[in-house]
Amino acid sequence: MSVRAGAGVRSLARIVARDDGRGGTSLPVLESDGPLALRRTRATGSEARVMLVGAMSGPLGGDHFTVEGRVEEGARLSVGSAAATIALPGQAKGEARYDVRLGVADHGELHWMPEQLISVQGSDLYVTTRVELAPTARLVLREEQVLGRAGEEPGRLTSRLTVRIAGRAVLDQELACGPGAPGGWDGPAVLAGHRAVGQLVVVRPEFAAEPVAATVLGEGASVVPLAGAAALVTAVAPDALRLRRLLDEAFASLPGT
């Protein structure tokens, strides 16, 4: 098990989902240590479900967490988290890192739906999420960031999201917020004073033939088509509750949902 020390914690969690040949999905690999704990939960139909549980506080300054997930051909996997992830300041100097690496094979499907990431005052976290999809893979991926707890200024948070289909990048974006971030992050062109921001990436092969129409959904949310078989929902809101509502409403508006 990982132990927190002056240099921070290194923790790795790995998931592999495989078609079991009987109409369901097995999990031949479900490994985790230290602050990251993976738990299989009750499945429905052909889908396997996994919950990511925080066994320790963090990530703190100097920590490096990594989650790797792979969905093999024909398998279906849904991953959530038991609670919000809270980025905290730590005794170790330097930023904390949280890396997510996901892959989905042909005819596989992944729903990656963790709870919010909360950036606490004094923290410094760099998050990267990279997804590699085969041409007929399906994906629903949600990211939500909340800048500071109630009545609190945020820490520094940098988040990069990259999605590739058949080796081609359809999305590669980075957002930096909080102290030390490039100027303008809280201005009208980015967050406009809001403290919750989220993205929802939906990849379906049928979107290649019939792309999703670009749409503005009320105040603070929009849907745009991406190259290939993908769509991106982006939303900003004053708080986490309103952000989740905007993303859920946008997802429900997409064709085939």
C-alpha positions as CSV (number, residue, x, y, z in Angstrom):
1,M,0.0,0.0,0.0
2,S,1.2,3.5,-0.7
3,V,2.2,5.6,2.2
4,R,2.2,9.4,2.2
5,A,5.6,10.8,2.8
6,G,7.5,14.0,2.3
7,A,7.8,13.4,-1.5
8,G,4.1,12.6,-1.8
9,V,2.2,9.5,-2.7
10,R,2.3,7.5,-5.9
11,S,-0.9,5.5,-6.5
12,L,-2.1,3.4,-9.5
13,A,-5.5,1.9,-10.2
14,R,-6.1,-0.3,-13.2
15,I,-9.4,-1.7,-14.8
16,V,-9.8,-4.0,-17.7
17,A,-13.3,-4.9,-18.9
18,R,-13.8,-7.9,-21.2
19,D,-16.7,-9.5,-23.0
20,D,-17.4,-12.7,-21.1
21,G,-19.0,-14.5,-24.1
22,R,-22.3,-14.9,-22.2
23,G,-23.8,-11.5,-22.8
24,G,-22.1,-9.8,-19.9
25,T,-18.8,-8.1,-19.1
26,S,-16.1,-9.5,-16.8
27,L,-13.3,-7.6,-15.0
28,P,-10.1,-9.7,-15.3
29,V,-8.1,-6.7,-13.9
30,L,-9.3,-4.6,-11.0
31,E,-6.3,-3.4,-9.1
32,S,-5.8,-0.4,-6.9
33,D,-3.6,0.8,-3.9
34,G,-3.2,3.5,-1.4
35,P,-5.6,6.5,-1.9
36,L,-7.4,4.8,-4.9
37,A,-9.7,1.9,-4.2
38,L,-11.8,0.2,-6.9
39,R,-15.0,-1.7,-6.0
40,R,-17.2,-3.6,-8.4
41,T,-20.9,-2.8,-7.9
42,R,-24.1,-4.5,-9.0
43,A,-24.3,-4.6,-12.8
44,T,-27.3,-4.3,-15.1
45,G,-27.6,-6.2,-18.4
46,S,-24.3,-6.6,-20.2
47,E,-22.6,-3.7,-18.4
48,A,-20.0,-4.0,-15.6
49,R,-20.0,-1.2,-13.0
50,V,-17.1,0.0,-10.9
51,M,-16.9,2.6,-8.2
52,L,-13.7,4.6,-7.4
53,V,-13.5,5.1,-3.7
54,G,-11.1,7.5,-2.0
55,A,-9.3,5.6,0.7
56,M,-7.2,8.6,1.9
57,S,-7.4,12.3,1.6
58,G,-6.0,14.0,-1.5
59,P,-4.5,14.5,-3.9
60,L,-2.2,16.7,-1.8
61,G,0.9,18.6,-3.0
62,G,3.5,16.2,-4.4
63,D,1.0,13.3,-4.9
64,H,0.7,11.5,-8.2
65,F,-2.4,9.4,-8.8
66,T,-3.0,7.4,-12.0
67,V,-6.1,5.6,-13.2
68,E,-5.9,3.3,-16.2
69,G,-9.0,1.8,-17.8
70,R,-9.3,-0.4,-20.9
71,V,-12.5,-1.7,-22.4
72,E,-11.9,-4.6,-24.8
73,E,-13.9,-5.5,-27.9
74,G,-17.6,-5.8,-27.2
75,A,-17.4,-5.1,-23.5
76,R,-19.4,-2.4,-21.6
77,L,-18.1,-0.6,-18.6
78,S,-19.5,2.2,-16.3
79,V,-17.2,3.9,-13.8
80,G,-18.2,6.4,-11.2
81,S,-16.9,7.6,-7.9
82,A,-18.3,7.5,-4.4
83,A,-17.6,11.1,-3.6
84,A,-16.0,14.3,-4.9
85,T,-12.3,14.4,-5.3
86,I,-10.8,17.2,-3.2
87,A,-7.5,18.7,-4.2
88,L,-5.8,19.9,-1.0
89,P,-2.5,21.7,-0.1
90,G,0.1,19.4,1.3
91,Q,3.4,19.5,3.2
92,A,5.3,18.5,0.1
93,K,6.3,21.2,-2.3
94,G,5.2,21.2,-5.9
95,E,2.0,20.4,-7.7
96,A,-0.1,17.3,-7.4
97,R,-0.9,15.2,-10.5
98,Y,-3.9,13.1,-11.4
99,D,-3.7,11.2,-14.7
100,V,-6.5,9.2,-16.3
101,R,-5.7,7.0,-19.3
102,L,-8.6,5.3,-21.0
103,G,-8.9,3.0,-24.0
104,V,-12.0,1.5,-25.7
105,A,-11.8,-1.1,-28.5
106,D,-14.2,-1.7,-31.4
107,H,-17.8,-2.2,-30.3
108,G,-16.9,-1.5,-26.7
109,E,-18.6,1.1,-24.6
110,L,-17.4,3.2,-21.7
111,H,-19.3,5.6,-19.4
112,W,-16.8,7.5,-17.3
113,M,-18.8,9.5,-14.8
114,P,-16.9,10.6,-11.7
115,E,-18.1,13.1,-9.2
116,Q,-16.8,16.6,-9.1
117,L,-13.2,17.7,-8.5
118,I,-13.0,20.5,-5.9
119,S,-10.0,22.8,-6.0
120,V,-9.3,24.0,-2.4
121,Q,-7.6,27.2,-1.6
122,G,-3.8,26.7,-1.5
123,S,-3.8,23.5,-3.6
124,D,-2.0,23.1,-6.9
125,L,-3.3,20.2,-9.2
126,Y,-2.6,19.2,-12.8
127,V,-5.1,16.8,-14.2
128,T,-4.8,15.0,-17.5
129,T,-7.4,12.8,-19.2
130,R,-6.4,10.9,-22.4
131,V,-8.9,8.7,-24.2
132,E,-8.0,6.4,-27.2
133,L,-11.0,5.0,-29.1
134,A,-11.3,2.5,-31.9
135,P,-13.5,3.5,-34.9
136,T,-16.7,1.8,-33.6
137,A,-16.2,2.5,-29.9
138,R,-18.7,4.4,-27.8
139,L,-18.0,6.9,-25.0
140,V,-19.8,9.1,-22.5
141,L,-17.2,11.0,-20.4
142,R,-18.1,13.7,-17.8
143,E,-15.7,16.1,-16.1
144,E,-16.7,18.6,-13.5
145,Q,-14.5,21.1,-11.6
146,V,-15.5,23.3,-8.7
147,L,-13.3,26.2,-7.8
148,G,-13.1,26.5,-4.1
149,R,-15.5,25.4,-1.3
150,A,-18.3,27.6,-0.2
151,G,-17.1,31.1,0.3
152,E,-13.5,30.2,-0.5
153,E,-11.1,31.2,-3.2
154,P,-9.8,28.3,-5.4
155,G,-6.4,26.8,-5.6
156,R,-4.6,26.5,-8.9
157,L,-6.1,23.9,-11.2
158,T,-5.0,22.9,-14.7
159,S,-7.0,20.4,-16.6
160,R,-6.2,18.9,-20.0
161,L,-8.6,16.6,-21.9
162,T,-7.6,14.7,-25.0
163,V,-9.8,12.4,-27.1
164,R,-8.6,10.4,-30.1
165,I,-10.7,8.2,-32.4
166,A,-8.7,5.8,-34.6
167,G,-5.6,7.7,-33.8
168,R,-7.0,11.1,-34.8
169,A,-7.4,13.8,-32.2
170,V,-11.0,15.1,-32.1
171,L,-10.5,17.1,-28.9
172,D,-7.5,18.5,-27.1
173,Q,-8.2,21.3,-24.7
174,E,-6.7,22.7,-21.6
175,L,-8.1,25.0,-18.9
176,A,-6.0,26.7,-16.2
177,C,-7.7,28.5,-13.3
178,G,-6.8,30.1,-10.0
179,P,-3.7,31.9,-8.7
180,G,-0.9,31.9,-11.2
181,A,-3.1,30.9,-14.2
182,P,-2.9,32.9,-17.4
183,G,-4.9,36.1,-17.2
184,G,-8.5,36.1,-18.4
185,W,-9.5,32.7,-16.9
186,D,-12.2,34.4,-14.9
187,G,-13.2,36.9,-17.6
188,P,-16.2,36.9,-19.8
189,A,-14.6,34.8,-22.5
190,V,-13.9,31.9,-20.1
191,L,-15.7,31.4,-16.7
192,A,-17.3,34.9,-16.5
193,G,-17.2,34.7,-12.7
194,H,-18.7,31.3,-12.4
195,R,-17.1,28.8,-10.0
196,A,-18.2,25.4,-11.6
197,V,-17.2,24.3,-15.1
198,G,-17.8,21.0,-16.8
199,Q,-17.5,19.0,-20.0
200,L,-19.4,16.1,-21.4
201,V,-17.9,14.2,-24.4
202,V,-20.2,11.8,-26.2
203,V,-18.9,9.5,-29.0
204,R,-21.3,7.4,-31.1
205,P,-20.5,5.9,-34.5
206,E,-23.9,7.2,-35.8
207,F,-22.7,10.8,-35.2
208,A,-20.3,10.4,-38.1
209,A,-23.2,10.2,-40.6
210,E,-25.5,12.7,-38.8
211,P,-23.4,15.2,-36.8
212,V,-24.9,16.8,-33.8
213,A,-26.1,20.4,-34.4
214,A,-24.4,23.2,-32.6
215,T,-26.8,24.5,-30.0
216,V,-26.8,27.0,-27.1
217,L,-28.8,25.6,-24.2
218,G,-30.0,28.4,-22.0
219,E,-27.5,30.3,-20.0
220,G,-24.1,28.7,-19.6
221,A,-24.2,25.6,-21.7
222,S,-23.6,24.7,-25.4
223,V,-23.3,21.6,-27.6
224,V,-20.9,21.5,-30.5
225,P,-20.1,18.7,-33.0
226,L,-16.5,17.5,-33.1
227,A,-14.6,16.0,-36.0
228,G,-15.7,12.4,-36.6
229,A,-18.4,10.7,-34.4
230,A,-18.2,13.0,-31.4
231,A,-20.0,15.8,-29.6
232,L,-18.9,18.1,-26.8
233,V,-21.1,19.7,-24.2
234,T,-19.5,22.6,-22.2
235,A,-21.2,24.3,-19.3
236,V,-20.4,26.9,-16.6
237,A,-22.5,27.5,-13.5
238,P,-22.4,29.3,-10.1
239,D,-22.3,25.9,-8.2
240,A,-21.9,22.2,-8.6
241,L,-25.7,21.4,-8.4
242,R,-26.5,23.8,-11.2
243,L,-23.6,22.5,-13.3
244,R,-24.8,18.9,-13.0
245,R,-28.3,19.9,-14.0
246,L,-27.0,21.7,-17.1
247,L,-24.9,18.7,-18.2
248,D,-27.8,16.2,-17.6
249,E,-30.2,18.4,-19.6
250,A,-27.7,18.7,-22.5
251,F,-27.0,15.0,-22.5
252,A,-30.8,14.2,-22.6
253,S,-31.1,16.5,-25.7
254,L,-28.6,14.5,-27.8
255,P,-30.0,12.2,-30.5
256,G,-30.3,8.6,-29.4
257,T,-30.3,9.4,-25.7
